[in-house]
Amino acid sequence: MQHYFGTIADSHAIIDGKQLHHLVDVRRTRIGEKIEVSDGTEAYLCQVESLNPLSIVVLSKVEQKRELDIDLTIAFGVLKGDHNDLIVLKGTELGVGKFIPFTSSRTVVIPESNDKRLLRLRKKAEEGANQCRRDIVPEVTDYMKLEDVLALPYDYRFFAYESMAGGEDLISVAKDVEKRSRVLVLVGPEGGFSHEEARLALDYDFTFVGLGRRILRAETAALYCATILGAYSEVN
Ligand code: SAM
């Protein structure tokens, strides 16, 4: 079933902008067709009553749970090319609630604020959310500096660091993360975090975690974190 984001008022759904274009021109939705509309909090089963003017009536609330039981933020070092897209698109499917792209000492291509790549990331979040019928479109924040991300308050704050001999693995700490908590995970860029950055994260009291026995590419690492934390939140 087609899924859209819109607003709900007086038992009707209102869809506009690109979502409307998609419904009318791309999918050529017909009168009588059932669609799902999410208002950013809940999803509703709706039916197209007429096309000109467009009228979509709400039939019922969709009770199926689609969001994780934790509020998960993935902060990732900005990567070259379109690797960032993969993190946002697939991370959205895995239930991530917010993405924070950050710059750090090993960022290869320093982005300009609000550049095309950031706009594309926000589109990817919307695309992914529609595709897997999320209740919300995850936020993709403006680019931040690593130091500012380290200062953000969360209930759990994990720092993925491959050079941490003898430390804990994410998989062993993820099972103790409490439901409904706010969780932040930091994953470095292609060249990883510097020693100074790791030291700063320690000062900020981050929990350092390993991600298994192999060194993962940055985008794989981000998606691994989303998978492990998301999976535990759903089964625990
Ligand atoms: N600096 C590393 C190197 O060149 O050997 C690679 C960095 S890795 C490509 C990018 C990021 O993924 C790291 O900063 C870290 O956050 C995360 N990462 C990848 N594999 C990891 C692992 N096994 N344990 C913890 N973090 C990992």
py3Dmol code that shows the C-alpha trace and the ligand (Angstrom):
import py3Dmol

protein = """\
ATOM      1  CA  MET A   1       0.000   0.000   0.000  1.00  0.00           C
ATOM      2  CA  GLN A   2       1.209   3.496  -0.784  1.00  0.00           C
ATOM      3  CA  HIS A   3       2.425   5.523   2.183  1.00  0.00           C
ATOM      4  CA  TYR A   4       2.480   9.317   2.501  1.00  0.00           C
ATOM      5  CA  PHE A   5       3.192  11.988   5.071  1.00  0.00           C
ATOM      6  CA  GLY A   6       0.561  14.637   5.626  1.00  0.00           C
ATOM      7  CA  THR A   7      -1.716  16.215   8.203  1.00  0.00           C
ATOM      8  CA  ILE A   8      -4.979  14.881   9.573  1.00  0.00           C
ATOM      9  CA  ALA A   9      -7.940  17.194  10.245  1.00  0.00           C
ATOM     10  CA  ASP A  10     -11.701  16.582  10.458  1.00  0.00           C
ATOM     11  CA  SER A  11     -11.331  12.912   9.524  1.00  0.00           C
ATOM     12  CA  HIS A  12      -9.503  13.835   6.318  1.00  0.00           C
ATOM     13  CA  ALA A  13      -5.874  13.661   5.284  1.00  0.00           C
ATOM     14  CA  ILE A  14      -4.151  16.621   3.635  1.00  0.00           C
ATOM     15  CA  ILE A  15      -1.178  15.915   1.426  1.00  0.00           C
ATOM     16  CA  ASP A  16       0.790  18.567  -0.425  1.00  0.00           C
ATOM     17  CA  GLY A  17       4.050  19.359  -2.210  1.00  0.00           C
ATOM     18  CA  LYS A  18       6.089  16.436  -3.509  1.00  0.00           C
ATOM     19  CA  GLN A  19       3.913  13.924  -1.702  1.00  0.00           C
ATOM     20  CA  LEU A  20       0.876  15.197  -3.594  1.00  0.00           C
ATOM     21  CA  HIS A  21       2.760  15.135  -6.898  1.00  0.00           C
ATOM     22  CA  HIS A  22       3.748  11.545  -6.218  1.00  0.00           C
ATOM     23  CA  LEU A  23       0.177  10.491  -5.378  1.00  0.00           C
ATOM     24  CA  VAL A  24      -1.479  12.182  -8.351  1.00  0.00           C
ATOM     25  CA  ASP A  25       1.097  12.305 -11.172  1.00  0.00           C
ATOM     26  CA  VAL A  26       3.562   9.519 -10.410  1.00  0.00           C
ATOM     27  CA  ARG A  27       1.364   6.790  -8.913  1.00  0.00           C
ATOM     28  CA  ARG A  28      -1.837   7.975 -10.647  1.00  0.00           C
ATOM     29  CA  THR A  29      -3.828   6.954  -7.602  1.00  0.00           C
ATOM     30  CA  ARG A  30      -7.484   6.273  -8.372  1.00  0.00           C
ATOM     31  CA  ILE A  31     -10.714   7.111  -6.589  1.00  0.00           C
ATOM     32  CA  GLY A  32     -11.498   4.404  -4.039  1.00  0.00           C
ATOM     33  CA  GLU A  33      -7.853   3.418  -3.615  1.00  0.00           C
ATOM     34  CA  LYS A  34      -6.663   2.919  -0.043  1.00  0.00           C
ATOM     35  CA  ILE A  35      -3.459   4.577   1.108  1.00  0.00           C
ATOM     36  CA  GLU A  36      -1.694   5.061   4.391  1.00  0.00           C
ATOM     37  CA  VAL A  37      -1.019   8.584   5.686  1.00  0.00           C
ATOM     38  CA  SER A  38       1.222   9.390   8.628  1.00  0.00           C
ATOM     39  CA  ASP A  39       1.024  12.726  10.434  1.00  0.00           C
ATOM     40  CA  GLY A  40       4.485  12.313  11.922  1.00  0.00           C
ATOM     41  CA  THR A  41       3.184  10.589  15.045  1.00  0.00           C
ATOM     42  CA  GLU A  42       0.564   8.062  13.995  1.00  0.00           C
ATOM     43  CA  ALA A  43      -0.361   6.310  10.770  1.00  0.00           C
ATOM     44  CA  TYR A  44      -3.906   6.211   9.358  1.00  0.00           C
ATOM     45  CA  LEU A  45      -5.593   4.000   6.796  1.00  0.00           C
ATOM     46  CA  CYS A  46      -7.269   6.361   4.318  1.00  0.00           C
ATOM     47  CA  GLN A  47      -9.267   6.224   1.092  1.00  0.00           C
ATOM     48  CA  VAL A  48      -9.212   8.591  -1.865  1.00  0.00           C
ATOM     49  CA  GLU A  49     -12.765   9.970  -2.177  1.00  0.00           C
ATOM     50  CA  SER A  50     -12.234  12.311  -5.102  1.00  0.00           C
ATOM     51  CA  LEU A  51      -9.320  13.588  -7.137  1.00  0.00           C
ATOM     52  CA  ASN A  52     -10.447  17.013  -8.287  1.00  0.00           C
ATOM     53  CA  PRO A  53     -10.583  18.495  -5.750  1.00  0.00           C
ATOM     54  CA  LEU A  54      -8.500  15.952  -3.875  1.00  0.00           C
ATOM     55  CA  SER A  55     -10.298  14.488  -0.882  1.00  0.00           C
ATOM     56  CA  ILE A  56      -8.892  11.697   1.247  1.00  0.00           C
ATOM     57  CA  VAL A  57     -11.013  10.340   4.060  1.00  0.00           C
ATOM     58  CA  VAL A  58      -9.564   8.670   7.164  1.00  0.00           C
ATOM     59  CA  LEU A  59     -10.902   5.140   7.699  1.00  0.00           C
ATOM     60  CA  SER A  60      -9.012   4.052  10.811  1.00  0.00           C
ATOM     61  CA  LYS A  61      -5.839   4.369  12.803  1.00  0.00           C
ATOM     62  CA  VAL A  62      -3.093   1.874  11.989  1.00  0.00           C
ATOM     63  CA  GLU A  63      -2.279   0.157  15.233  1.00  0.00           C
ATOM     64  CA  GLN A  64       0.850  -1.621  14.043  1.00  0.00           C
ATOM     65  CA  LYS A  65       3.982  -0.476  15.814  1.00  0.00           C
ATOM     66  CA  ARG A  66       6.683   0.716  13.440  1.00  0.00           C
ATOM     67  CA  GLU A  67       9.067   2.762  15.581  1.00  0.00           C
ATOM     68  CA  LEU A  68      11.866   1.468  17.812  1.00  0.00           C
ATOM     69  CA  ASP A  69      11.399   1.386  21.566  1.00  0.00           C
ATOM     70  CA  ILE A  70      14.382   3.710  21.920  1.00  0.00           C
ATOM     71  CA  ASP A  71      14.982   7.140  20.465  1.00  0.00           C
ATOM     72  CA  LEU A  72      18.128   6.455  18.438  1.00  0.00           C
ATOM     73  CA  THR A  73      20.459   9.108  17.032  1.00  0.00           C
ATOM     74  CA  ILE A  74      23.358   8.176  14.780  1.00  0.00           C
ATOM     75  CA  ALA A  75      26.053  10.845  14.525  1.00  0.00           C
ATOM     76  CA  PHE A  76      28.445  10.090  11.684  1.00  0.00           C
ATOM     77  CA  GLY A  77      31.563  11.710  10.322  1.00  0.00           C
ATOM     78  CA  VAL A  78      30.744  13.226   6.933  1.00  0.00           C
ATOM     79  CA  LEU A  79      31.996  10.876   4.199  1.00  0.00           C
ATOM     80  CA  LYS A  80      33.137  11.395   0.634  1.00  0.00           C
ATOM     81  CA  GLY A  81      30.763  10.943  -2.302  1.00  0.00           C
ATOM     82  CA  ASP A  82      27.374   9.378  -1.759  1.00  0.00           C
ATOM     83  CA  HIS A  83      28.286   7.096   1.153  1.00  0.00           C
ATOM     84  CA  ASN A  84      26.385   9.430   3.515  1.00  0.00           C
ATOM     85  CA  ASP A  85      23.207   8.695   1.521  1.00  0.00           C
ATOM     86  CA  LEU A  86      23.527   5.023   2.328  1.00  0.00           C
ATOM     87  CA  ILE A  87      23.719   5.704   6.068  1.00  0.00           C
ATOM     88  CA  VAL A  88      20.572   7.835   6.008  1.00  0.00           C
ATOM     89  CA  LEU A  89      18.521   5.718   3.604  1.00  0.00           C
ATOM     90  CA  LYS A  90      19.275   2.372   5.226  1.00  0.00           C
ATOM     91  CA  GLY A  91      19.450   3.811   8.756  1.00  0.00           C
ATOM     92  CA  THR A  92      15.929   5.137   8.244  1.00  0.00           C
ATOM     93  CA  GLU A  93      14.749   1.651   7.326  1.00  0.00           C
ATOM     94  CA  LEU A  94      16.384   0.355  10.488  1.00  0.00           C
ATOM     95  CA  GLY A  95      14.456   2.819  12.671  1.00  0.00           C
ATOM     96  CA  VAL A  96      16.982   5.588  13.386  1.00  0.00           C
ATOM     97  CA  GLY A  97      15.184   8.687  14.705  1.00  0.00           C
ATOM     98  CA  LYS A  98      17.806  11.333  13.993  1.00  0.00           C
ATOM     99  CA  PHE A  99      21.017  11.662  11.989  1.00  0.00           C
ATOM    100  CA  ILE A 100      23.769  14.129  12.859  1.00  0.00           C
ATOM    101  CA  PRO A 101      26.441  14.517  10.156  1.00  0.00           C
ATOM    102  CA  PHE A 102      29.540  15.980  11.799  1.00  0.00           C
ATOM    103  CA  THR A 103      32.954  17.247  10.766  1.00  0.00           C
ATOM    104  CA  SER A 104      36.104  16.302  12.639  1.00  0.00           C
ATOM    105  CA  SER A 105      39.876  16.460  12.203  1.00  0.00           C
ATOM    106  CA  ARG A 106      39.864  13.668   9.596  1.00  0.00           C
ATOM    107  CA  THR A 107      36.923  14.880   7.510  1.00  0.00           C
ATOM    108  CA  VAL A 108      38.100  14.584   3.897  1.00  0.00           C
ATOM    109  CA  VAL A 109      35.707  16.991   2.185  1.00  0.00           C
ATOM    110  CA  ILE A 110      34.544  19.830   4.447  1.00  0.00           C
ATOM    111  CA  PRO A 111      30.909  20.516   3.517  1.00  0.00           C
ATOM    112  CA  GLU A 112      29.332  23.938   3.281  1.00  0.00           C
ATOM    113  CA  SER A 113      26.337  24.520   5.516  1.00  0.00           C
ATOM    114  CA  ASN A 114      23.073  23.535   3.873  1.00  0.00           C
ATOM    115  CA  ASP A 115      24.790  22.316   0.709  1.00  0.00           C
ATOM    116  CA  LYS A 116      23.154  20.081  -1.910  1.00  0.00           C
ATOM    117  CA  ARG A 117      24.415  16.954  -0.213  1.00  0.00           C
ATOM    118  CA  LEU A 118      22.576  17.812   3.000  1.00  0.00           C
ATOM    119  CA  LEU A 119      19.355  18.482   1.107  1.00  0.00           C
ATOM    120  CA  ARG A 120      19.790  15.126  -0.632  1.00  0.00           C
ATOM    121  CA  LEU A 121      20.233  13.404   2.732  1.00  0.00           C
ATOM    122  CA  ARG A 122      16.908  14.849   3.904  1.00  0.00           C
ATOM    123  CA  LYS A 123      15.273  13.543   0.748  1.00  0.00           C
ATOM    124  CA  LYS A 124      16.767  10.117   1.425  1.00  0.00           C
ATOM    125  CA  ALA A 125      15.247  10.154   4.919  1.00  0.00           C
ATOM    126  CA  GLU A 126      11.829  10.905   3.449  1.00  0.00           C
ATOM    127  CA  GLU A 127      12.254   8.285   0.735  1.00  0.00           C
ATOM    128  CA  GLY A 128      13.311   5.626   3.249  1.00  0.00           C
ATOM    129  CA  ALA A 129      10.518   6.543   5.675  1.00  0.00           C
ATOM    130  CA  ASN A 130       7.883   6.240   2.959  1.00  0.00           C
ATOM    131  CA  GLN A 131       9.329   3.011   1.681  1.00  0.00           C
ATOM    132  CA  CYS A 132       9.282   1.210   5.029  1.00  0.00           C
ATOM    133  CA  ARG A 133       6.156   3.009   6.305  1.00  0.00           C
ATOM    134  CA  ARG A 134       7.682   4.793   9.246  1.00  0.00           C
ATOM    135  CA  ASP A 135       5.439   6.951  11.418  1.00  0.00           C
ATOM    136  CA  ILE A 136       7.997   9.749  11.258  1.00  0.00           C
ATOM    137  CA  VAL A 137      10.586  11.087   8.835  1.00  0.00           C
ATOM    138  CA  PRO A 138      13.880  11.032  10.760  1.00  0.00           C
ATOM    139  CA  GLU A 139      15.522  14.407  11.203  1.00  0.00           C
ATOM    140  CA  VAL A 140      18.833  15.077   9.448  1.00  0.00           C
ATOM    141  CA  THR A 141      20.361  17.973  11.362  1.00  0.00           C
ATOM    142  CA  ASP A 142      22.650  20.645   9.950  1.00  0.00           C
ATOM    143  CA  TYR A 143      26.341  19.754   9.901  1.00  0.00           C
ATOM    144  CA  MET A 144      27.802  19.973  13.383  1.00  0.00           C
ATOM    145  CA  LYS A 145      31.339  20.005  14.743  1.00  0.00           C
ATOM    146  CA  LEU A 146      32.405  16.888  16.613  1.00  0.00           C
ATOM    147  CA  GLU A 147      33.083  18.912  19.790  1.00  0.00           C
ATOM    148  CA  ASP A 148      29.463  20.122  19.806  1.00  0.00           C
ATOM    149  CA  VAL A 149      28.088  16.621  19.253  1.00  0.00           C
ATOM    150  CA  LEU A 150      30.153  15.359  22.194  1.00  0.00           C
ATOM    151  CA  ALA A 151      28.426  17.879  24.454  1.00  0.00           C
ATOM    152  CA  LEU A 152      24.874  16.745  23.606  1.00  0.00           C
ATOM    153  CA  PRO A 153      22.902  15.270  26.513  1.00  0.00           C
ATOM    154  CA  TYR A 154      21.544  11.720  26.012  1.00  0.00           C
ATOM    155  CA  ASP A 155      20.700   8.839  28.345  1.00  0.00           C
ATOM    156  CA  TYR A 156      23.286   6.599  26.633  1.00  0.00           C
ATOM    157  CA  ARG A 157      26.238   7.881  24.640  1.00  0.00           C
ATOM    158  CA  PHE A 158      28.376   5.410  22.691  1.00  0.00           C
ATOM    159  CA  PHE A 159      31.623   6.127  20.873  1.00  0.00           C
ATOM    160  CA  ALA A 160      32.537   3.503  18.258  1.00  0.00           C
ATOM    161  CA  TYR A 161      36.285   3.148  18.445  1.00  0.00           C
ATOM    162  CA  GLU A 162      38.198   0.381  16.749  1.00  0.00           C
ATOM    163  CA  SER A 163      41.474   1.000  18.604  1.00  0.00           C
ATOM    164  CA  MET A 164      40.054   0.076  21.962  1.00  0.00           C
ATOM    165  CA  ALA A 165      41.814  -3.079  23.074  1.00  0.00           C
ATOM    166  CA  GLY A 166      39.986  -5.014  25.777  1.00  0.00           C
ATOM    167  CA  GLY A 167      36.947  -2.740  25.748  1.00  0.00           C
ATOM    168  CA  GLU A 168      33.321  -3.761  25.499  1.00  0.00           C
ATOM    169  CA  ASP A 169      31.557  -4.581  22.307  1.00  0.00           C
ATOM    170  CA  LEU A 170      28.353  -2.785  21.373  1.00  0.00           C
ATOM    171  CA  ILE A 171      26.529  -6.087  21.224  1.00  0.00           C
ATOM    172  CA  SER A 172      27.177  -6.756  24.912  1.00  0.00           C
ATOM    173  CA  VAL A 173      26.129  -3.309  26.149  1.00  0.00           C
ATOM    174  CA  ALA A 174      23.144  -2.881  23.803  1.00  0.00           C
ATOM    175  CA  LYS A 175      21.042  -5.451  25.648  1.00  0.00           C
ATOM    176  CA  ASP A 176      21.079  -3.323  28.805  1.00  0.00           C
ATOM    177  CA  VAL A 177      19.801  -0.179  27.093  1.00  0.00           C
ATOM    178  CA  GLU A 178      16.431   0.683  28.624  1.00  0.00           C
ATOM    179  CA  LYS A 179      13.325   1.156  26.537  1.00  0.00           C
ATOM    180  CA  ARG A 180      12.197   4.714  25.892  1.00  0.00           C
ATOM    181  CA  SER A 181      15.704   6.029  26.492  1.00  0.00           C
ATOM    182  CA  ARG A 182      17.545   8.471  24.223  1.00  0.00           C
ATOM    183  CA  VAL A 183      20.608   6.879  22.697  1.00  0.00           C
ATOM    184  CA  LEU A 184      23.449   8.546  20.788  1.00  0.00           C
ATOM    185  CA  VAL A 185      26.127   6.648  18.831  1.00  0.00           C
ATOM    186  CA  LEU A 186      29.140   8.302  17.236  1.00  0.00           C
ATOM    187  CA  VAL A 187      30.866   6.741  14.236  1.00  0.00           C
ATOM    188  CA  GLY A 188      33.979   8.306  12.731  1.00  0.00           C
ATOM    189  CA  PRO A 189      34.742   9.200   9.099  1.00  0.00           C
ATOM    190  CA  GLU A 190      36.869   7.132   6.659  1.00  0.00           C
ATOM    191  CA  GLY A 191      40.084   7.832   8.587  1.00  0.00           C
ATOM    192  CA  GLY A 192      38.467   7.274  11.985  1.00  0.00           C
ATOM    193  CA  PHE A 193      38.861   9.404  15.116  1.00  0.00           C
ATOM    194  CA  SER A 194      42.191  10.868  16.201  1.00  0.00           C
ATOM    195  CA  HIS A 195      43.646  10.066  19.660  1.00  0.00           C
ATOM    196  CA  GLU A 196      42.846  13.616  20.760  1.00  0.00           C
ATOM    197  CA  GLU A 197      39.219  13.210  19.733  1.00  0.00           C
ATOM    198  CA  ALA A 198      38.979   9.896  21.563  1.00  0.00           C
ATOM    199  CA  ARG A 199      40.480  11.534  24.661  1.00  0.00           C
ATOM    200  CA  LEU A 200      37.895  14.323  24.427  1.00  0.00           C
ATOM    201  CA  ALA A 201      35.089  11.746  24.167  1.00  0.00           C
ATOM    202  CA  LEU A 202      36.460  10.129  27.337  1.00  0.00           C
ATOM    203  CA  ASP A 203      36.386  13.514  29.084  1.00  0.00           C
ATOM    204  CA  TYR A 204      32.751  13.780  28.068  1.00  0.00           C
ATOM    205  CA  ASP A 205      32.156  10.385  29.617  1.00  0.00           C
ATOM    206  CA  PHE A 206      31.219   8.460  26.461  1.00  0.00           C
ATOM    207  CA  THR A 207      31.072   4.677  26.614  1.00  0.00           C
ATOM    208  CA  PHE A 208      33.634   3.333  24.145  1.00  0.00           C
ATOM    209  CA  VAL A 209      32.420   0.366  22.135  1.00  0.00           C
ATOM    210  CA  GLY A 210      33.896  -2.042  19.610  1.00  0.00           C
ATOM    211  CA  LEU A 211      31.882  -3.313  16.649  1.00  0.00           C
ATOM    212  CA  GLY A 212      33.115  -6.865  16.345  1.00  0.00           C
ATOM    213  CA  ARG A 213      36.406  -8.325  15.195  1.00  0.00           C
ATOM    214  CA  ARG A 214      36.797  -6.564  11.883  1.00  0.00           C
ATOM    215  CA  ILE A 215      37.373  -2.936  10.943  1.00  0.00           C
ATOM    216  CA  LEU A 216      34.205  -1.859   9.187  1.00  0.00           C
ATOM    217  CA  ARG A 217      33.860   0.863   6.623  1.00  0.00           C
ATOM    218  CA  ALA A 218      32.301   3.922   8.197  1.00  0.00           C
ATOM    219  CA  GLU A 219      28.903   3.446   6.546  1.00  0.00           C
ATOM    220  CA  THR A 220      28.835  -0.235   7.519  1.00  0.00           C
ATOM    221  CA  ALA A 221      29.753   0.732  11.088  1.00  0.00           C
ATOM    222  CA  ALA A 222      26.871   3.215  11.316  1.00  0.00           C
ATOM    223  CA  LEU A 223      24.388   0.655  10.000  1.00  0.00           C
ATOM    224  CA  TYR A 224      25.783  -2.053  12.275  1.00  0.00           C
ATOM    225  CA  CYS A 225      25.122   0.218  15.285  1.00  0.00           C
ATOM    226  CA  ALA A 226      21.581   0.948  14.100  1.00  0.00           C
ATOM    227  CA  THR A 227      20.921  -2.765  13.586  1.00  0.00           C
ATOM    228  CA  ILE A 228      22.236  -3.939  16.948  1.00  0.00           C
ATOM    229  CA  LEU A 229      20.635  -1.197  19.061  1.00  0.00           C
ATOM    230  CA  GLY A 230      17.389  -1.339  17.099  1.00  0.00           C
ATOM    231  CA  ALA A 231      17.127  -5.121  17.294  1.00  0.00           C
ATOM    232  CA  TYR A 232      17.668  -5.206  21.067  1.00  0.00           C
ATOM    233  CA  SER A 233      15.121  -2.449  21.591  1.00  0.00           C
ATOM    234  CA  GLU A 234      12.520  -4.478  19.731  1.00  0.00           C
ATOM    235  CA  VAL A 235      13.102  -7.852  21.381  1.00  0.00           C
ATOM    236  CA  ASN A 236      13.992  -6.929  24.953  1.00  0.00           C
TER     237      ASN A 236
END
"""
ligand_1 = """\
27
SAM
N 40.982 4.481 11.208
C 40.631 3.193 10.791
C 41.694 2.619 9.893
O 41.999 3.227 8.865
O 42.147 1.554 10.248
C 39.290 3.014 10.125
C 38.150 3.861 10.564
S 36.604 3.118 10.184
C 36.706 3.004 8.459
C 35.470 4.413 10.429
C 34.725 4.401 11.741
O 33.961 3.228 11.857
C 35.587 4.428 12.970
O 35.953 5.747 13.348
C 34.695 3.791 14.024
O 33.822 4.752 14.581
C 33.889 2.798 13.212
N 34.409 1.430 13.262
C 34.704 0.628 12.204
N 35.048 -0.600 12.612
C 34.962 -0.601 13.956
C 35.170 -1.574 14.978
N 35.559 -2.811 14.687
N 34.996 -1.205 16.261
C 34.611 0.033 16.585
N 34.386 1.016 15.680
C 34.551 0.694 14.382
"""
view = py3Dmol.view(width=600, height=400)
view.addModel(protein, "pdb")
view.setStyle({"model": 0}, {"cartoon": {"style": "trace"}})
view.addModel(ligand_1, "xyz")
view.setStyle({"model": 1}, {"stick": {}})
view.zoomTo()
view.show()
